[in-house]
Amino acid sequence: MEILATIKKWASALADTSVSVLALLLVLQVLFKGAAIPFVPTVDVVGSVTGIVKGLGSEGVVGLVAVWVLYSIWKNK
């Protein structure tokens, strides 16, 4: 059980770090419109986030349920 607890801590830390990096890249891309993001010149973060939101929005109720489930999982970690 100790191994599972360690894996859960690592996964939680990785998820938190990923969200923080995503938010940072999103802000950098908005601030430097049209310019390459330092250290990650080929990533279109705004386009990726927009695509995800459009994809969930086009699914209607299923998309809303998916967002609710993901939010619940994130909130209860």
N, C-alpha and C positions, 0 to 999 in steps of 0.2 A: 504493500500500500504506500510505502514511502516513495517508491519509484514513481507511482502514478501522481502523487502530490508534487513531486519535483517536475514531472512533465507538465502538469497543469500550471505550475508557476512560470515555467519557461514559455509556454504557449500564451499565457496572459501577458507576460512582459513583451513578447514578440508582437502581439496584437496591439498593445498600447503604443509601442514604438512605431509600428506601421502606420497607425492612425495619425500620430504626431508628424511623421515624415510626410505623409500625404497632405496634411493640412499646411505644412511648411511649403511644400512644392506648389500647392494651389495658390497660396498667398504670393509666392515669388512669381508665378506665372501671371497673376493678375497685376502685380506691381510693374513687372517688366514686359508689358504687352508686346507681343511679336518678337521679343528678344529670346534667345536661348537661355534656359535656366542653367545657372552655373552648376557644374558637375554632372548634370543630366540633360544634355542638349536635345535629345530626340524624344522626350516624353511630353505628350500633350495631356496634362492632368485635367484641365478644364474640359477638354473634349471627351475624355474618359468618363468623368463624373456626369457630364451632360448625357452621354450615351446610356449610362446606367439608369439615370433618372427617367429618360425617355422610354427605355425598355420596360421599366417597372410601371410607368404611367400608361403605356399601351396595353398592359395586361389588365387594367381596370381593377376589379375587386381582388383578383389574385395577386396583383402587384402590391396592393395595400396590405394584404395579409402577409406577404413576404416581408415587407418593411416592418410590420408589427412584430413578426417572429424574430427577425434579426435584432430589432431594438430590444425586445424582451431578453434575448440571449445575452446581448451586450450589457444590459442593465443589471442582470442577475448574476453576472460572473463573480 
